[in-house]
Amino acid sequence: MDLVDIEARTALVRSRIPGVSFVVNPYLGCGHGCLFCYAVFMRKYSRHHAQARWGSFVECKANIVEVLRREVGRRKKPDSVLLSSVCDPYQPVEQRACLTRGCLEVLRDFGWEVEILTRSSLVLRDLDLLAGMPRLSVGFSLGTNDERVRSILEPGAPTIQSRAAALKALHDAGVATWAFIAPILPMDPEKLHALISPNVDYILMDDLNYRGQVRQVFFRNGWEYALTDEYAGEMRGRLTDLFGLRKIEC
């Protein structure tokens, strides 16, 4: 993993995601290395890794906490923000860099509404902050219940069981929790529902949109059925039935 520090010119980026006004991405790149990741386009913004394999590098925006504090301090009233949209805010490098934690402290100090989306139980490190932020929710990306599928398609990401355990810990601590079932991967929807249902307030779903990136891997593992619109529609329908009113279509 190639790690470098870079300077951020801005921290708050206007969001096109429903429900949040801004996004903050403390990192460029992601150590989880998910093969289906849509954020590979972010390489074109890198001066160091424009041709590098996604998942082989992370660029840490070393000054982002200071930039964020300056930007939110200039705004007349608090707003809403997502951590993060094109990186995982709790990818492994966050353990030492603490950029996400620093951003959270700023957003807490200024009373902003925060949504967190991650694949990592490292978020529990910051439970002392999260439990004291009334306008906060934490979501976990979970596209499958199958650990073999996870290990092949999300080679650097934490296990499914660790995410489910983190959801429970957050839920038990009174933090609002949700799951982003995306992309829809080969899965057993009943088992995924049983694993996370007691500890999520709602779910979002999205299809596997960048199928060309993983087509060969899916065929090699006998998952070609999961590349079709029909499979995605069937899984959405079964998950909708299982989660009922707690489903919000994405």
HUMOUR-V339996 format. One record per backbone hydrogen bond with DSSP energy under -0.5 kcal/mol. NH is the residue of the N-H (numbers start at 1). CO is the residue of the C=O. If there is no record, write none. Layout:
{{NH;CO} {NH;CO}}
//
This chain:
{{2;56} {3;1} {4;58} {6;60} {13;23} {15;21} {20;17} {22;80} {23;13} {24;82} {26;24} {28;59} {29;27} {30;57} {33;30} {35;153} {37;34} {40;37} {41;38} {42;39} {43;40} {44;41} {45;42} {46;43} {52;49} {56;53} {58;2} {59;28} {60;4} {60;58} {61;26} {61;59} {62;6} {62;60} {63;6} {64;61} {67;63} {68;64} {69;65} {70;66} {71;67} {72;68} {73;69} {74;70} {74;71} {75;72} {81;113} {82;22} {83;115} {84;82} {89;87} {89;117} {91;88} {94;91} {95;92} {96;93} {97;93} {98;94} {102;98} {103;99} {104;100} {105;101} {106;102} {107;103} {108;104} {109;105} {110;106} {111;108} {112;107} {113;79} {114;135} {115;81} {116;137} {117;83} {118;139} {123;120} {124;121} {125;122} {126;123} {127;124} {129;126} {130;126} {131;127} {132;129} {133;130} {134;132} {136;134} {137;114} {138;176} {139;116} {140;178} {141;118} {142;140} {142;180} {147;145} {150;146} {151;147} {152;148} {153;149} {154;150} {156;32} {157;154} {163;159} {164;160} {165;161} {166;162} {167;163} {168;164} {169;165} {170;166} {171;167} {172;168} {173;169} {174;171} {175;170} {176;136} {178;138} {179;202} {180;140} {181;179} {181;204} {182;180} {184;206} {185;143} {185;183} {189;187} {192;188} {193;189} {194;190} {195;191} {196;192} {197;193} {199;196} {200;197} {201;177} {202;177} {203;246} {204;179} {205;248} {206;181} {209;207} {211;209} {213;210} {214;211} {215;211} {218;214} {219;215} {220;216} {221;217} {222;219} {223;218} {226;223} {227;224} {228;225} {232;228} {233;229} {234;230} {235;231} {236;232} {237;233} {238;234} {239;235} {240;236} {241;237} {242;238} {243;239} {244;240} {246;243} {247;244} {248;203} {250;205}}
//
